[in-house]
Every structure is written in structure tokens, then in C-alpha cells.
Amino acid sequence: MHRRTFLKGTIAGALALGGAPWRPPTEAQLNPSAPQTPVRTLPIELGTDKQVFLDWWFIEPGYGVPFTVAAQRARAWSPLFMPRGVRLTVVPPLLSPEPILVPDTPADGLFIGAYCTLLYEDGVYRLWYEGYETLQSDEEAKICYAESTDGRRWIKPKLGLIEYKGSRENNIVLLGAHGATIFKDPSAPPSERYKLLYVDRATEPDPTGTQPLAWLFGAVSPDGLRWTRLREPVLKHTSDTQNVCLYDVELKRYVAYVRGWEPQTRAGFGGRRVVKRTEAADFRRFADPEIVLMPAPDDPPDVDIYTNAYHRWPGAARAHLMLPAFYHRAADTVEVHLAVSRDGRRWFRPRPHPYIPVGPPGSGAEGQVYAGVGIVPWPRGQWAFPVARLGLTHNLVRPEYITRPLGGIWLAILREDGFMALEAETEGECWTQVVSFTGGELRVNFWSHRGGRLRVGLVEPDGTPIPGYATEECDGVEGDVLWEPIRWKGRSDCSTLRGKLLRIHFHIRRGRLYAFRFA
């Protein structure tokens, strides 16, 4: 079939869909407990899920010259749905001026490591972190616990659970668990509601006769404090770093992101460190992982990906992110980058530069910076995640060079959904692909300079403005706006358009659009 004939049929079919009868949304669409299963076909079903701008996926690429001769003549050669004046911007966070946690107890020891997990539950911030006594071995890692009601003043409760140096008056919850990540499992029975993934020595030699250094093990807990180790490894794979695991409510499976090496020796090590992914129906038995992120060809040849710091983008549909630590072997420094994905399998870095660089000389953070695990709500419409910073470079974190307790945990603070934004430095516009929604009004997360503004229009698939929802009729929003509704001549209700195929037209002046949703 001639491709123009095919395209004509495709367009006609899409327009025919626009006349399909409206069907009431399902209960799952009206009251989603989590973002719905990713849809990779057109039209895109937005439902009521939050949409974020990590790439151009749902933005129409347009044509600078209309595709057909008829369209060229009808439009007098005017561009069709062509984005102009907009770009995707990575927005770095602000770091708290002082650490929220430093080594100041016998349980903390000489050093607080970079690997930590932060959760927010029932008004309490909960933090699990690693303490080291001598730094002679990863196996001496102690998983310690701290909590706070405001995220600024932290206590290290005396839990009385683990005896250490002849006393139980400490905040230790587990001994000998390096690289631990904790997550809450909504699918598990109460006795296993919390799960922990950690690194420990392999329990048997592999068939080649070599001895892998470490495998991945698990532990379960009813409260995140009292842990029971699983006897067998959950994954026989060498991964001596902080590995991240969670229960994916969309897939209804456990997903883990671990370290790999490429190329890799039979013992599990090899050339450069990379990120691998695996999943399982049973937390106790993961499949062999596959590479999902590795240094790019335009990265320097001495670069490794040391940790992955994987997260689901909180509350968003089709959005995953990593805050991987990139190790530069030449300088011996570690910095945090940003990687994003629509499906958790295909990843890219939106910019090649560090998301959180090391500090300037003399700052006490000029050696290394790592992101921990856990994005939590913060006052005034912000998010926070844990960060570890060190003055010593990677291979100098040795007891011979440490004269006083070292390490600590800071917070990185950013606007809600503030990792990336659709930005117009001066003035710009773009249209979405053909979409449908199930909500009742369009709400946005937007910020602008003085004089900036966002206007939104709803148009037919062919670009014809929908009466009452045209961009020219939009009242617009400006300044600092968090989930305010878009109004057209004072009216925000757009429930009559539920299920209808349409496009969204964004017109931005001097501002950043972080996210939108039909609520």
C-alpha cells in the first residue's frame, strides 16, 4: 500500500473515532489507587493520572511543512502542530545547609554511609541508614533507624532490639546488611509488610569454581524495625552496592534495580559498573537481571554507574526516575546524575551533566555525593530526598585517613514534580498527541517569572478549537501555581468532554509547566 494512502486511512480512522459514543468511565478510572497501566498506543488515555514532562512522548511533533499537497494548499504552507519556543528543562534541587544526621552515637561508629532509605508514614519521617565502626569491611554495616515529625529534628530511638558492645540501648535494627533498601509492600501479609534487600556473602561457590563476592538477600518485618532474614538468597548475582527493590502495583510484581558489570567476569565483576533490572512474582526468587542503563558513548571512558537510586515518579503515570551516582575513576569523585524512563526498562539521561555535583574545594563535599532512596513530601508543596556528601574521594574513605567521625545525610529539596519541566524562556507553544481523559477539570503545576503566564486550549484532533475551551478564552494562570484549575471565562468544568478525542494546546510565556492532570 502506498504510504500516503495508508496515512489517509489512518487519519480518517482517527477522526471517525472522534464520533464514537461516549462511554461512562470505569470505577478504576474515576478513583485510581495508582497510575493506570501504561498505554503505548494512540490515542493516549490520560484518565485522571498526573502527567509529567520527562520527554516529548505525548507532545505532537508536528510538521514544518504540511505532509500532503492538499494540506499544503489548504494551510497556505503554514506549519501544522509545530512546537515552538519550548524546551525540556532539568531543574536541580537545593540542598539543606546542614546535615539532618551525623555520626554521634556508638551505634553510628566512625562513619555514616551513603546508602539510606527515607519513608514518610502517618506524619512521621522514617530513615534507615548504615553505620560503620572501622570501615574494614562492608560486612560490618549496621542498619540504624531514626525518625522525625518535621524532617529537621531527628531522634535515634533506643529500640532495645540488637545487642551491640554489650548493650541494647541503641537504634540498630539489623547487623551485617550492606547496601540495604527498605520498602513497604502493599501486597504482603502484615507480618511481611516491610521488606529489605541487602548484600551478603554468597553461601556456595558457583559452578565455575570461583567464589562470587556477594549475593542479594532479603528480610521481612511487620514494622520496619523487627526483621527476620530469609535463609536463601533472593538473587544469586554479585551486586556490592545499594540495590533498590519495590512492589510495582501496576505489574503486580516485585522489581529490583541492581549493579552489574559490562563486560562481566564469571565471578561477577568486570569492566564498568552498570545498572541492571529484574522482576519476580515472588520476592524470594528473582530472575537474572538485564542491563537497562550504562555509560553513554559520549561519557568519558573512566566513568562507572555506582548506584541507581531508582524511584517511581510519585503519583505520575508512565514515569520512572533514577538518581544514579556516577564514579569518575580519574578524579576518584562521585556525582549524582538524573535518568528517566517511561516504562522502567528504556532509560536515558536528559542531560549529560551532573544533577547534583560535588562541592567546591574546601566545602567538605568536594569528594563524593550520593542520592539515597525515598522521595517524601515536604512543606509548601515541595519534595525531599536524602543525600550523602563527603570531602574525601572514593578510594580515600579508609580508616587511615579518617581522624574524626565522618559522613552524614542531607536533604535535597525541590518543588513537587520539580525534576523536569516544559519551559518557555520567552514565549512558546505546543500541542499534545490525540488524547482522552476522564476527569472533570484540568489542574496544573506551574511557575512563572513576573509577566509570565500559562494559557491552555482544548482543540479537536484537527486543531479546530472546541467552543468554550479555546486558548483565546482561557483566563490563564501566572506566578506560583500548584494544582490550580484552568478556567475558560471563569469556568473550569470540562466534564462534558470526558472520553472525547482531542488535543491540549499549551501556550507558555516566561514559565515552567511541571505537570498537569484532569482531576
RAMO-V180280 format. One record per pair of residues at least 4 apart in sequence whose C-alpha atoms are under 6 Angstrom apart, sorted by the first residue. I is the first residue (numbers start at 1). J is the second residue. Records with the same first field share a line. If there is no record, write none. Layout:
# RAMO-V180280
I->J  J
This chain:
# RAMO-V180280
18->501
22->499
25->29
27->31
28->32
29->47
35->49  317
37->250
38->318
43->434  435
44->435
45->435  436
46->436  437
47->437  438
48->438  439  518  519
49->317  517
50->316  317  516  517
51->316  515  516
52->515
53->421
58->432  433
59->431  432  433
60->431  432  433
62->80  81  82
63->79  80  82
64->79
65->79
66->71  72
71->75
72->76  77
83->429  430
84->428  429
85->424  427  428
86->423  424  428
87->422  423
88->421  422
89->420  421
90->419  420
91->419  420
92->355
93->412  413  414
94->412  413
95->411  412
96->411
99->409  410
100->409  410
101->408  409
102->408
103->108  112
108->131
109->131  132  133
110->132  133  405
111->131  132  405  406  407
112->130  131  407  408
113->130
114->388
115->179  242  372
116->128  129  372
117->127  128  181  373  374
118->126  127  374
119->125  126  374
120->124  125  376
124->148  149
125->147  148
126->147
127->145  146  147
128->144  145
129->143  144
130->141  142  143
131->141  142
132->141
138->178
139->176
140->176
141->176  177  178
142->174  175  176
143->172  173  174
144->171  172  173
145->171
146->155  156
147->154  155
148->154
156->171
157->171
158->169  170  171
159->171
160->168  169
162->168
163->167  168
173->225
177->198
178->198  199
179->198  199  241  242
180->197  198  242
181->196  197  244
182->195  196
183->194  195  246
184->193  194
185->193  194  247
188->192  193
189->193
190->222
191->222
192->220  221  222
193->222
194->220  221  222  224
195->219  220
196->218  219
197->217  218
198->216  217
199->215  216
200->214  215
201->213  214
202->214  215
205->211
210->267
212->267
214->238
215->236  237  238
216->233  234  235
217->233  234
218->230
219->228  229  230
220->227  228
221->226  227
234->284  285  286
235->286
238->268
239->259
243->257  258
244->256  257
245->255  256
246->254  255
247->253  254
248->252  253  254
253->280  281
254->279  280
255->278  279
256->277  278
257->276  277
258->275  276
259->274  275  276
260->273  274  275  276
261->269  270  271  272  273  274
262->271  272
263->270  271
264->268  269  270
265->269  270
272->304
273->304  305
274->294  305
275->291  292  293
276->289  290  291  292
277->289  290
278->287  289
279->286
280->286
292->345
302->328  329
303->327  328
304->326  327
305->325  326
306->325  326  327
307->324  325
308->322  324
309->322  323  324  373
310->321  322
311->321
312->320
313->319  320
318->342
319->342
320->340  341  344
321->339  340
322->338  339
323->337  338
324->336  337
325->335  336  370
326->334  335
327->333  334
328->332  333
332->393  394
333->367  368  393
334->368  369
335->357  358  369
336->354  355  356  370
337->354  355
338->349  355
339->348  349
340->347  348
341->346  347
358->365  366  368  369
359->363  365  366
360->366
361->366
364->391
365->389  390  391
366->391
367->390  391  392  393
368->389  390  393
369->388  389
370->387  388
371->386  387
372->386  387
374->385
375->384  385
376->383  384
377->383
378->382  383
381->416
382->414  415  416
383->413  414  415  416
384->412  413
385->411  412
386->410  411
387->409  410  411
388->408  409
392->396
414->418
421->512  513  514
422->512  513
423->511  512
424->428  508  509  510  511
425->510
426->509  510
427->508  509
428->507  508
429->506  507
430->505  506
431->504  505
432->503  504
434->502  503
435->501  502  503
436->499  500  501
437->498  499
438->498
439->518  519
440->493  494  495  519
441->492  493  494  518  519
442->485  486  517  518
443->483  484  485  486  516  517
444->483  484  515  516
445->481  482  483  514  515
446->481  512  513  514
447->479  480  481  511  512
448->452  479  510  511
449->510
452->509  510  511
453->477  478  508  509
454->476  477  507  508
455->474  476  507
456->471  505  506
457->469  470  471  504  505
458->466  469  470  503  504
459->463  464  465  466  502  503
460->464  502
461->502  503
465->470
466->470
473->488
474->487  488
475->487  488  489
486->492
487->491  492
